[in-house]
Amino acid sequence: MMKNIFLHAWRRMIKDRSYTLINIAGLSAGLACFALIALWVNDELSFDRFNKNYDRIVRVTEKSMSENGERESARAVATLAQSLKQNFPEVEDAVRMRMREALIEHNGKQSSKPGVLCADPSFFNIFSYRLLRGDPATALNEPYSIILTESAAKQYFGNADPVGQSLTIFMNDTTGSGAAYKITGIAADPEENAHFNFSMVASFRSEEVSKPNTWRDMRIYTYVLLKPGTDVKAFAKKIPPFKEKFTYGVQPLPDIYLRSNLQDEIGPRGSMARVYIFSIIGIFILLLAGINYTNLATARSVARAREVGIKKLIGVRKSQLIGQ
């Protein structure tokens, strides 16, 4: 019976080519659009989820008042990370970060490199980035040490092993002729679905050595790893203001990419509103394609009433007709 049903369906598709083309093309286009939108929405919602401590990482934000009104920034003062770690039992670890663009010289050639991240050694304790070479516990301990991503290592050194070699980088150098940064590790290329990206990770100690007043720097991103079970809102209320001009809040990692509306972001942001809009559009397209397919199939079924009647007369069961 099934063989007969498929054979009959194939013959009818060949006979009514225009109907078949319109019906299948409409449904296929709708399903394809819905699938593409669903993939994009899923990618937007997956940002930063590769971190194993995804639900325990927060970023400290800063709010200040001035003559121009209230200003809320994703950056804060450099001393904040260490202060939080020392004075709050809820804090398991903290890291200071600063995103730079640097001029790099290698083999007599100079090139500008964006995404040079300056960070404390605790960077690898908080975020789940993987080192292919080097020890994450010590690779950023010394000033003027740097970790390259796989792509950056290949760009400057080809297939040779760069660990132990140096790059001249015009960043945090007091002479103006560049500083020699020793390569202490190679990291796997970072995940693309993260709210910040980098090509190199340099030791934050370089900032402190070259600038004695780094502790006063207000351009530092501070991320905190909270202990399991910590109430984020309660923890935020405990952070005291700084010099009565700056107050602090915390932003959970899941909210940074899609729900953040702060100034001085470390990387590009997405939009939860766009996710909702495209989700609604995708569902609408899927429903429209289904309704269109159903209407055409229903209209076509009227022309097949005689066929159904004859099959009933010769004893075809209702379930078989529905299956066809």
C-alpha positions as CSV (number, residue, x, y, z in Angstrom):
1,M,0.0,0.0,0.0
2,M,2.8,2.5,0.9
3,K,4.5,1.8,-2.4
4,N,1.3,2.6,-4.2
5,I,0.8,5.8,-2.2
6,F,4.4,7.1,-3.0
7,L,4.1,6.1,-6.7
8,H,0.8,7.9,-7.0
9,A,2.2,11.0,-5.2
10,W,5.2,11.1,-7.5
11,R,3.0,10.8,-10.6
12,R,0.8,13.7,-9.4
13,M,3.8,15.9,-8.7
14,I,5.1,15.3,-12.2
15,K,1.7,16.0,-13.7
16,D,1.1,19.2,-11.7
17,R,4.6,20.7,-11.9
18,S,3.6,24.3,-11.3
19,Y,1.6,23.4,-8.2
20,T,4.4,21.2,-6.9
21,L,7.0,23.9,-7.5
22,I,5.0,26.7,-5.8
23,N,4.1,24.5,-2.8
24,I,7.5,23.0,-2.1
25,A,9.4,26.2,-2.9
26,G,7.2,28.3,-0.5
27,L,7.5,25.8,2.3
28,S,11.3,25.3,1.8
29,A,12.0,29.1,1.7
30,G,10.0,29.5,4.9
31,L,11.8,26.7,6.7
32,A,15.2,27.9,5.4
33,C,14.6,31.5,6.7
34,F,13.4,30.2,10.0
35,A,16.4,27.9,10.4
36,L,18.9,30.8,9.6
37,I,17.2,33.1,12.0
38,A,17.2,30.4,14.7
39,L,20.9,29.8,14.2
40,W,21.6,33.5,14.6
41,V,19.5,33.8,17.7
42,N,21.1,30.8,19.2
43,D,24.6,32.3,18.5
44,E,23.6,35.6,20.1
45,L,22.3,33.8,23.2
46,S,25.5,31.7,23.5
47,F,27.9,34.5,24.1
48,D,30.4,33.9,27.0
49,R,28.8,30.5,27.8
50,F,32.0,28.7,27.1
51,N,33.3,29.9,30.5
52,K,32.9,27.1,33.0
53,N,32.2,29.8,35.7
54,Y,29.7,31.6,33.5
55,D,27.2,32.2,36.2
56,R,29.7,33.3,38.9
57,I,31.6,36.0,36.9
58,V,30.6,39.6,37.3
59,R,32.0,42.9,36.0
60,V,32.3,45.9,38.4
61,T,30.7,49.1,36.9
62,E,31.1,52.7,38.0
63,K,28.6,55.5,38.2
64,S,29.7,59.1,38.6
65,M,28.0,62.5,38.7
66,S,29.3,65.6,37.0
67,E,28.1,68.9,35.6
68,N,26.9,67.0,32.5
69,G,24.8,64.6,34.5
70,E,25.1,61.0,35.5
71,R,27.7,58.8,33.7
72,E,27.8,55.0,34.0
73,S,30.9,53.2,32.7
74,A,32.1,49.7,32.3
75,R,35.5,50.7,33.6
76,A,36.7,51.5,37.2
77,V,39.7,52.5,39.2
78,A,42.7,50.1,39.1
79,T,42.8,49.5,42.9
80,L,39.4,48.1,43.0
81,A,40.2,44.5,42.1
82,Q,42.7,43.9,44.9
83,S,40.5,45.8,47.4
84,L,37.5,43.6,46.6
85,K,39.6,40.4,46.9
86,Q,41.1,41.4,50.2
87,N,38.0,42.8,51.9
88,F,35.1,40.7,50.7
89,P,34.8,37.0,51.6
90,E,32.4,36.5,48.7
91,V,35.2,37.2,46.2
92,E,37.1,34.1,45.1
93,D,39.3,35.9,42.6
94,A,39.5,39.2,40.7
95,V,41.4,40.4,37.6
96,R,42.3,43.8,36.2
97,M,42.2,44.2,32.4
98,R,42.9,47.0,29.9
99,M,42.4,46.7,26.1
100,R,45.1,48.3,24.0
101,E,46.2,48.8,20.4
102,A,49.9,48.6,20.0
103,L,52.6,49.1,17.4
104,I,54.7,45.9,17.1
105,E,58.1,45.6,15.5
106,H,59.5,42.2,14.4
107,N,62.3,41.5,11.9
108,G,62.6,45.2,11.1
109,K,58.9,45.5,10.1
110,Q,56.3,47.4,12.1
111,S,52.6,46.8,12.2
112,S,49.7,48.0,14.3
113,K,48.0,45.3,16.3
114,P,44.5,45.8,17.9
115,G,43.3,43.6,20.7
116,V,46.4,43.6,23.0
117,L,44.9,42.8,26.4
118,C,46.8,43.7,29.5
119,A,45.7,41.5,32.4
120,D,46.7,40.0,35.8
121,P,47.8,36.3,36.0
122,S,44.3,35.6,37.6
123,F,42.9,36.1,34.1
124,F,43.1,32.4,33.4
125,N,41.5,31.5,36.8
126,I,38.4,33.5,35.9
127,F,38.0,33.0,32.2
128,S,38.2,29.6,30.5
129,Y,40.9,30.4,27.9
130,R,43.3,27.5,27.2
131,L,47.1,27.7,26.9
132,L,48.7,25.4,24.4
133,R,52.2,26.3,25.6
134,G,53.2,27.8,29.0
135,D,51.9,27.7,32.5
136,P,48.8,29.9,33.1
137,A,49.7,30.3,36.8
138,T,53.1,32.0,36.0
139,A,53.0,33.2,32.4
140,L,51.9,36.7,33.3
141,N,53.8,37.1,36.6
142,E,56.7,39.1,35.3
143,P,56.5,42.6,33.7
144,Y,57.0,42.7,29.9
145,S,55.9,39.1,29.5
146,I,53.2,38.3,26.9
147,I,51.1,35.4,25.6
148,L,50.3,35.2,21.9
149,T,47.3,33.5,20.4
150,E,47.9,30.8,17.9
151,S,47.0,33.2,15.0
152,A,49.4,35.9,16.3
153,A,52.2,33.4,16.8
154,K,51.9,32.2,13.2
155,Q,51.7,35.8,11.9
156,Y,55.0,36.8,13.4
157,F,56.9,33.5,13.7
158,G,55.4,31.2,11.1
159,N,55.7,27.5,12.2
160,A,58.6,28.2,14.6
161,D,58.2,28.0,18.3
162,P,58.1,31.6,19.7
163,V,58.1,30.7,23.4
164,G,61.2,32.3,24.9
165,Q,61.7,34.8,22.1
166,S,60.7,38.5,22.2
167,L,58.7,41.0,20.3
168,T,59.4,44.7,20.4
169,I,56.2,46.5,21.4
170,F,55.6,50.2,21.7
171,M,53.5,49.9,24.8
172,N,54.4,50.8,28.4
173,D,58.0,51.6,27.3
174,T,59.8,54.5,28.9
175,T,62.3,55.1,26.2
176,G,60.0,55.6,23.2
177,S,61.9,53.0,21.2
178,G,59.8,50.0,22.2
179,A,60.1,47.5,25.0
180,A,61.1,43.8,24.6
181,Y,58.2,41.6,25.6
182,K,59.2,38.0,26.3
183,I,56.8,35.4,24.9
184,T,55.9,33.1,27.8
185,G,53.0,31.1,26.3
186,I,50.7,30.4,23.3
187,A,47.0,30.4,23.8
188,A,44.3,28.8,21.6
189,D,42.5,31.4,19.5
190,P,39.7,32.8,21.7
191,E,36.1,31.9,21.2
192,E,34.3,34.3,18.8
193,N,31.2,34.4,20.8
194,A,32.6,36.4,23.7
195,H,31.9,40.0,24.6
196,F,35.6,40.8,24.2
197,N,38.4,39.4,22.0
198,F,42.2,39.6,22.0
199,S,45.2,38.7,19.9
200,M,47.7,38.9,22.8
201,V,47.7,39.0,26.6
202,A,50.4,41.1,28.2
203,S,51.3,41.2,31.9
204,F,49.5,44.0,33.8
205,R,52.7,44.4,35.7
206,S,54.1,46.2,32.7
207,E,51.6,49.0,33.3
208,E,52.6,49.3,36.9
209,V,56.4,49.3,36.2
210,S,56.1,52.0,33.5
211,K,53.6,54.2,35.2
212,P,54.0,54.7,39.0
213,N,50.5,56.1,39.2
214,T,48.7,53.2,37.6
215,W,46.8,52.6,40.8
216,R,44.9,55.8,40.1
217,D,44.0,54.8,36.5
218,M,40.2,55.0,35.9
219,R,40.3,53.1,32.6
220,I,40.6,49.5,34.0
221,Y,38.0,46.7,33.5
222,T,37.5,44.8,36.7
223,Y,36.1,41.2,36.7
224,V,35.3,39.2,39.8
225,L,34.8,35.5,40.3
226,L,32.2,35.1,43.1
227,K,32.1,32.1,45.4
228,P,29.2,29.6,44.8
229,G,25.9,30.7,46.3
230,T,26.8,34.4,46.5
231,D,23.8,36.8,46.1
232,V,25.0,39.2,43.4
233,K,22.6,42.1,44.4
234,A,23.6,41.8,48.0
235,F,27.2,41.8,47.1
236,A,26.8,44.9,44.9
237,K,25.3,46.9,47.8
238,K,28.3,46.2,50.0
239,I,30.8,47.9,47.8
240,P,31.5,51.3,49.3
241,P,31.7,54.5,47.1
242,F,35.1,55.9,46.1
243,K,35.8,59.5,47.3
244,E,32.1,60.1,47.5
245,K,32.0,60.8,43.8
246,F,31.9,57.3,42.4
247,T,29.5,54.5,43.3
248,Y,29.9,50.9,42.1
249,G,27.6,48.2,40.8
250,V,28.1,44.8,39.4
251,Q,27.0,43.3,36.1
252,P,26.6,39.5,35.7
253,L,28.5,38.1,32.7
254,P,25.3,36.8,31.1
255,D,24.0,40.4,30.9
256,I,27.1,42.1,29.4
257,Y,26.8,41.3,25.7
258,L,23.0,41.6,25.2
259,R,21.8,43.8,28.0
260,S,24.6,46.3,28.7
261,N,24.1,50.0,28.0
262,L,27.2,51.4,29.5
263,Q,29.9,53.7,28.2
264,D,33.5,52.6,27.5
265,E,32.6,49.0,26.6
266,I,35.5,46.6,26.1
267,G,34.1,45.2,22.9
268,P,31.0,45.3,20.5
269,R,27.6,44.7,22.0
270,G,24.6,42.9,20.8
271,S,20.9,43.8,21.5
272,M,18.3,41.7,23.3
273,A,15.7,43.8,21.5
274,R,17.1,42.6,18.1
275,V,17.0,39.0,19.4
276,Y,13.3,39.4,20.3
277,I,12.5,41.1,17.0
278,F,14.2,38.4,14.8
279,S,12.7,35.6,16.9
280,I,9.2,37.0,16.2
281,I,10.0,37.5,12.5
282,G,11.3,33.9,12.3
283,I,8.1,32.4,14.0
284,F,5.9,34.6,11.7
285,I,7.7,33.4,8.6
286,L,7.4,29.8,9.7
287,L,3.6,30.2,10.4
288,L,3.1,32.0,7.1
289,A,4.9,29.2,5.2
290,G,2.8,26.6,7.0
291,I,-0.5,28.4,6.4
292,N,0.4,28.9,2.7
293,Y,1.3,25.2,2.3
294,T,-1.9,24.1,4.1
295,N,-4.1,26.5,2.0
296,L,-2.7,25.2,-1.2
297,A,-3.0,21.6,-0.1
298,T,-6.6,22.1,1.0
299,A,-7.5,23.8,-2.2
300,R,-5.9,20.9,-4.1
301,S,-7.8,18.3,-2.1
302,V,-11.1,19.5,-3.5
303,A,-10.0,18.4,-7.0
304,R,-9.2,15.0,-5.6
305,A,-12.6,14.3,-4.1
306,R,-13.5,11.9,-6.9
307,E,-10.3,9.9,-6.2
308,V,-11.1,9.7,-2.5
309,G,-14.7,8.6,-3.2
310,I,-13.6,5.8,-5.5
311,K,-11.0,4.6,-3.0
312,K,-13.7,4.5,-0.2
313,L,-15.9,2.4,-2.5
314,I,-13.1,-0.2,-3.0
315,G,-12.5,-0.5,0.7
316,V,-9.6,1.8,1.5
317,R,-9.5,2.5,5.2
318,K,-9.7,6.1,6.6
319,S,-6.3,5.9,8.2
320,Q,-4.8,5.1,4.8
321,L,-6.5,8.0,3.2
322,I,-5.2,10.3,5.9
323,G,-1.7,8.9,5.5
324,Q,-1.8,9.6,1.8
